Amino acid sequence: ERQLLLDPAVVAESQEEVLAAAADDDSGGLLCGMRLGHDGVFAILSLLTVTLISVSCIFEEWMYKSLPGFHYYWTVAAAELFVFSVMSVGGAACNRTLGTPRKAPLVMYALQATVMAAYAAVAKIAYKYLNYATATVLRSTKLVFVMAVSAAWL
């Protein structure tokens, strides 16, 4: 049975089955191969997002306040992006889409990653000059921009 899991033909069939199920499921209701329906996936991901953002904010605030003279904001941004990368690979592996062709050219992913890295680093450096609450509010203005672009472009 273990050999079957490593067999490329079986993996390819599994990927095809997952992608076919996702294509058949107009609601996009698959999460890590489990059919939860659109509302179930939305609820789980929304709850996780709010919870993890809250934990992250509390931890960052604690770290910056409890370490006087902390000046390693670029390191925090780099570590954050590294963890994002690892989790993205893990998510793709969980959804069995790791080896599937991407819809955008690789250069688009590289450009997006570069912009996100610059944004994360600048936001972290802002904590050096602003209190955490003000910096978080400023970072949250991203939502307004995203909503405006979404309404105008999409």
PyMOL commands that set and color helices and strands:
alter all, ss='L'
color gray80, all
select helices_A, chain A and resi 2-6+8-24+37-66+73-94+106-129+132-140+142-153
alter helices_A, ss='H'
color red, helices_A
select strands_A, chain A and resi 30-31+34-35
alter strands_A, ss='S'
color yellow, strands_A
deselect
rebuild
show_as cartoon
